[in-house]
Structures are given as structure tokens and as C-alpha cells.
């Protein structure tokens, strides 16, 4: 083992200190440090220039500060049951995809560890929800239950897209949590309202969300939280297994099967069927997903075709080719009409029963 030497030395092996490339004037360690420094500064510079904002630079700085403080501050004790290599935490469900994306089930993660990691990064999460026309009636229950169960202990911005800002209920919020009402237009058809979410999320991601939050979580409004939905869901890009299809075979997935649509998925492709009502990721990843899906929907529109399940079909097409880095189990989007299968240890986000005739296009 090489013992670290005094400052300025090249480590334990004195014969290893010079490099031919700089004619022996500099030690390898100098060259290494200079290389790293140059790389760091050029990365930061390119990043800074391409974004026109200092938010990412300050992100790097604050994280470096955190590392600097590591030895000075007392770290919280990390006492919990040790993971067991020979005893997987769940043996009844798939916990990892073939591209190494974890599938989030109760019993597979430790919230304490994850909360500590995300708190250290001082993460703010944006929750986007659309309440257009009559769907404003769902906001009260949605927000009230989100205050109890969604990202407890973390900073949250609720982005409420609506055409009826005056009907957004005033729900008491905990510290660090804000409601941001975004007034948008409505459309005559409910399908169009559902699909246009992609366009609006991508536009607002670029103009606003990128400056305000680290992650976006994009969900349906006719839902209520019934158990914890925390930072375990966060990742670069995540989708949720649709409660109707999590155990189904490919042929049963209701992907768009007409080649004329941009959402077309051939019968021998696809991993899972994802729900349109719960996806997310970093603002940049969500921006790319929603932009691509919106563009695809516009091509379909120009060609006089609408995908079978609207935005959900396009989301599913996207995930075939840009695979999520994390997948949420149906715990995160459940419908009690489907009963309570043994594998479902928790129901965290539940569909509310709704009368389509009374609520859609109203
Ligand atoms: C499924 C998906 C949904 C979407 C849709 C496409 C789930 C749980 N839901 O929902 O995400 O992909 O299929 O067909 O996976 N909305 C309004 N006002 C309206 C109509 C819709 O605000 O007049 C919004 C609202 O946030 C609603 C969402 O659009 O939750 C989706 O509409 P939906 O819930 O009526 O569609 P549904 O249940 O078929």
C-alpha cells in the first residue's frame, strides 16, 4: 500500500515522481492536480456559459462546501439494520430492471438514509398538477393529503395549472412549501387537455421550473395521497407501473399499435406499461420527455391521428427508447377497484372514483 507522503511529495514511491512529458520539472502529482483543476474550471465555465445562470455553479460550490465540512462537523449516527447480500429484501417482486433501474417497492429502501442524502443537497421538489375546468374540485383533497404525505420534511412547490385561478382552494401549508398558481387556457376536449400537459410542462420547465426546483413530479389531480411518497421516488427519470398492467405480458399492453402514429410501439418491443398519471425526474429530463412527447403529438395531429391513450401512449413510446432510471411500483398509483393483491404492502396514491359524465368536458 502507498502511504501518503508530506505535502508536495508524490506519495510513497520516490521513483515515481517525475513525468517525461514535462521534462521532469513537475511531479506526476502536480500534473494530476493541474489537470483536475483545469478540467473542473473548464467544466464549470462551459456549464455556466451554456446555461446563462449561476445556479449549477453554486450547486457545485455548496456541495464542495458540504465535503469540506465533513471532518469538522459531527456526522449523524447511521444506525439501522444492515443490508443482507444473501437475503434480498423482497423475493416476490422484481426489484431491478435489466438496465439497472431500481423498482421501488415497500421494504426495499430505507427512508432515513435517503432523507439524509436529499436533505444534504437541500433539494426542492416541484409537483405539477392540472386542474382545468371542473377538475378544480379535486384540488382540495389533493393538496390536503399531499401536505400529509408528499415529500414530508422537504421543500415543495406545488405548480397548479388551471384556467380557474380564483377556485384554487387555500390549503394550510407547512414551512418550505408553496402553492404556485399558473393560469393557462382550456380546451374543449378532455383528451386535448390531458395531452396539452406535455406542452405546458415543457414550456414552464424551460422558463421557470429550471430556476426553482431540482426535480419535477408530474401527476393527475383526481387522486389522493394515502401514505408516504418521499425522496425514494426521485431519480433522473422515473415512471410508474400502471396498476392494470404491472403483471401483464407485452401483447396485453395498450401501447399504440398503429404504425401511422408517432406513439407506435411494435409488438415485440417494450418493457412495462407505464401510467400517464405519475412520472418525473430532473427538470432537464422532464423537459426533454415532455418536449418530445408534445412534438410527437403535434405530428400526429397534422396527420389526423390521435394515439389510443393520448399522452399516456406517447409517454410509453418515449420510455421504450429512453429508459427510466427508476420505476415506481403500483403502490404509487393504485385504484381500489383492483382489490388488494398480496404484493401491495402500501397504497400511497389512490385514484378517486369519478363520474366521467359529470366531470369531463365541463
Ligand atoms: C389516464 C391517465 C392520465 C392520462 C390519460 C390519457 C393515470 C392515472 N391517468 O387518465 O394521466 O394519461 O389517461 O387518456 O394514469 N384534466 C383536467 N381537466 C379536464 C380533463 C383532464 O384538468 O377536463 C387533467 C387532470 O389533471 C386529470 C388529467 O388531466 O387528472 C388526466 O385526465 P383524466 O384523469 O380524466 O384521464 P384518465 O383518468 O383517463
Boltz pocket constraint, residues with backbone or C-beta under 6 A from the ligand:
constraints:
  - pocket:
      binder: B
      contacts: [[A, 129], [A, 130], [A, 131], [A, 132], [A, 133], [A, 134], [A, 135], [A, 190], [A, 191], [A, 193], [A, 194], [A, 219], [A, 220], [A, 221], [A, 222], [A, 275], [A, 276], [A, 277], [A, 278], [A, 308], [A, 309], [A, 310], [A, 311], [A, 312], [A, 333], [A, 359], [A, 360], [A, 361], [A, 362]]
      max_distance: 6.0
